[in-house]
Amino acid sequence: MSDRQEGKKYEVVIIGAGPAGLAAAATAARYGVPVCLVESSHQVGGRYFKYAKRTFRSEQLLNLMLREVSINRSSELLCGASAIWIERQTDGSFKILLKTRFGLTAVEAHTVIIAVGAYERHLPFPGWTSRCVLSMGAAQMLLRSDCLNSIKRAVLSGTGPLLWKVASEMCDNGIKVMVVSFASLSHCLKQFQALATCPRELIEAIACLLSIVRHSARVLFRHAVVFVNAKNDVEVFVAPVDEVGAPNISESISHRCDLVAIGHGRK
Ligand SMILES: Cc1cc2nc3c(=O)[nH]c(=O)nc-3n(C[C@H](O)[C@H](O)[C@H](O)COP(=O)(O)OP(=O)(O)OC[C@H]3O[C@@H](n4cnc5c(N)ncnc54)[C@H](O)[C@@H]3O)c2cc1C
């Protein structure tokens, strides 16, 4: 691999131009360190700009960071370039192989910062590939982009705080949230405990809870979606699970809805 591409040399290469990569690049630029910011997509901003609707505040923030990066004239932004390989060279520096639409190219750096974001974790069940089943992040993205306007009823299931947030956003947008099922009660309690030190997030979490309660969504702990039958109408089966997550299928209850959103955190 090492003798394939001769790379342009930088002090720092940052992989990923989401908020984290941009913040790293802006900080480096402030200290006069030349960086190469590599982004696989054709725009910077990462997950902040995955929504169809852009918010003025996030756009302003990212523009501010970009301006800081561009002040350092020896810095470079490579959009449409995916880092696919990193290797350490004999002098201790790194070579990063990039895939672009023109083919492979390489850059070299003394330091590499990896800021490629996170992906959602998916736990499969029968019917999980049906078109009515979305990951929690995708459901949130479509909701905020006004793409779920035809959805009347939803069932949400999984673990993690995003469930509270998406459930409340759905309620506030007129979707009837039939069930919000959490696989673990202790996990939820730990998350709320952790919020005790973050007043802003705690207030947001309480607002989500109030919205869910106000809209009479049914919240179940130690339950999970175990089966989705989407042949005609969508029928989703929610069953109790034990402490290791094994479902008791015989006690499952079915619900009719238009959308099932599943979220098990990120990886
Ligand atoms: C499903 C989901 C929902 C979320 N909802 C919220 C929310 O409601 N509110 C909130 O504040 N935060 C939310 N977050 C968290 C939010 O996305 C992060 O706080 C923020 O976007 C993280 O910034 P980042 O720069 O680390 O990653 P990202 O924003 O994901 O940016 C990573 C960038 O790296 C690029 N990249 C990835 N691999 C490569 C590669 N090999 N080569 C080159 N470039 C690459 C990607 O194209 C992307 O632009 C959510 C995250 C997820 C996964």
The ligand as an ORCA input file, in Angstrom:
! r2SCAN-3c Opt
* xyz 0 1
  C     -29.240      9.132     14.875
  C     -28.642     10.346     15.502
  C     -29.475     11.378     15.972
  C     -28.940     12.500     16.576
  N     -29.775     13.499     17.023
  C     -29.251     14.616     17.599
  C     -30.075     15.693     18.055
  O     -31.283     15.628     17.976
  N     -29.470     16.787     18.602
  C     -28.128     16.879     18.722
  O     -27.630     17.873     19.206
  N     -27.353     15.874     18.310
  C     -27.862     14.766     17.756
  N     -27.064     13.737     17.344
  C     -25.703     13.849     17.643
  C     -25.087     14.730     16.592
  O     -25.147     14.076     15.358
  C     -23.705     14.941     17.026
  O     -23.709     15.656     18.245
  C     -22.884     15.675     16.009
  O     -23.372     15.625     14.682
  C     -21.607     14.912     16.074
  O     -20.717     15.591     15.283
  P     -19.541     14.792     14.640
  O     -18.753     15.823     13.891
  O     -18.852     13.980     15.664
  O     -20.204     13.726     13.649
  P     -21.087     13.923     12.333
  O     -21.958     15.117     12.434
  O     -21.736     12.599     12.073
  O     -19.993     14.190     11.225
  C     -19.097     13.207     10.785
  C     -18.653     13.566      9.395
  O     -17.646     12.653      9.003
  C     -17.856     12.299      7.643
  N     -17.228     10.990      7.432
  C     -17.599      9.797      7.951
  N     -16.756      8.830      7.555
  C     -15.823      9.443      6.751
  C     -14.694      8.975      6.045
  N     -14.320      7.692      6.076
  N     -13.972      9.856      5.293
  C     -14.323     11.171      5.259
  N     -15.392     11.674      5.927
  C     -16.117     10.818      6.673
  C     -19.367     12.269      7.497
  O     -19.777     12.437      6.137
  C     -19.775     13.457      8.370
  O     -19.847     14.656      7.625
  C     -27.563     12.605     16.719
  C     -26.726     11.580     16.231
  C     -27.255     10.455     15.621
  C     -26.350      9.361     15.113
*
